[in-house]
């Protein structure tokens, strides 16, 4: 019998401008997926613990878009993008950029896999315009935000 | 005095999953840009000459989306995507996929440069998930569609 690995793996491919993220959750795929598309749930877990999130738009459907502000003691940061495809319980493809650097855009694909026994694995692929842009994002501390966000998602899914 | 180069250059980077396209037009940047965002104009030039285009949705604005059908004697082909950003007369960032292969998504950035004297240069960057996906798209004959489409755009801009 397997045990869920709650470790978040974050991998930067040395030969391609990508970041791959993998994480497992002790919750059914429908719940994990819903936590990614329902803005009232998204705002409770996305990003590092020290930030609060205000959502301005979050139409998580094929052809939809989103825009939100993250705030901490130092200031506020607006992020936005569009949803290329939202395939319920299976896949979300979206763009992403920080308003402060609007010319740096990533394409993000998240796939959801039902592991059985009420467990779910998600795998994310972020595609950058260049290896330099990818390395800058990794160096900016994205890893902390991803890990802490998924810890908050664990807590939300356990409610 | 420089002359507009109407040759379309299409470059596949050997080390990155990208295709770069460059083309100049004998028309002001406002007109070239408008031909990319007004669906009544887009349907007159986008794609190879032997296809007709039916547009189902074309909201060329930040957070908008599009969907259209290309038809020829052999069948019909649906394409769709979302607009990450539309920055008037400067830049369009959008996703793109063919409904027949929905898991293969590209991120496309088009920049518009005013060359003066009523001339415009456009540069496109298409970002693929892998070099293999990029090579498959190039091998599928995208080059013919791009070149013929821009010839049709020349004709439209000369009206």
Contacts between the chains, C-beta under 8 A, distances in Angstrom:
chain1	res1	chain2	res2	distance
A	16	B	16	7.5
A	16	B	17	6.5
A	16	B	130	7.0
A	16	B	131	7.7
A	17	B	16	6.5
A	17	B	17	7.8
A	18	B	129	8.0
A	57	B	63	7.1
A	62	B	65	7.7
A	62	B	80	7.6
A	63	B	57	7.0
A	63	B	64	8.0
A	63	B	65	3.3
A	63	B	67	7.3
A	63	B	80	7.4
A	63	B	82	5.7
A	64	B	63	8.0
A	64	B	65	7.5
A	64	B	82	7.7
A	65	B	62	7.7
A	65	B	63	3.3
A	65	B	64	7.5
A	65	B	65	8.0
A	65	B	82	6.9
A	67	B	63	7.3
A	80	B	62	7.6
A	80	B	63	7.3
A	81	B	84	6.0
A	82	B	63	5.6
A	82	B	64	7.6
A	82	B	65	6.9
A	82	B	82	3.6
A	82	B	83	6.2
A	82	B	84	5.1
A	82	B	95	7.1
A	83	B	82	6.2
A	84	B	81	6.0
A	84	B	82	5.1
A	84	B	95	4.0
A	84	B	97	7.0
A	84	B	105	5.7
A	85	B	97	7.6
A	85	B	102	6.6
A	85	B	105	7.5
A	91	B	103	7.7
A	93	B	95	7.1
A	93	B	105	5.4
A	95	B	82	7.1
A	95	B	84	4.0
A	95	B	93	7.1
A	95	B	95	6.4
A	95	B	107	6.7
A	97	B	84	7.1
A	97	B	85	7.6
A	102	B	85	6.6
A	103	B	91	7.7
A	105	B	84	5.7
A	105	B	85	7.4
A	105	B	93	5.4
A	105	B	107	6.7
A	105	B	109	7.1
A	106	B	107	8.0
A	107	B	95	6.7
A	107	B	105	6.7
A	107	B	106	8.0
A	107	B	107	4.1
A	107	B	127	6.6
A	109	B	105	7.1
A	109	B	129	7.6
A	125	B	129	7.0
A	127	B	17	8.0
A	127	B	107	6.6
A	127	B	127	5.9
A	127	B	129	6.2
A	129	B	18	8.0
A	129	B	109	7.6
A	129	B	125	7.0
A	129	B	127	6.1
A	130	B	16	7.0
A	131	B	16	7.7
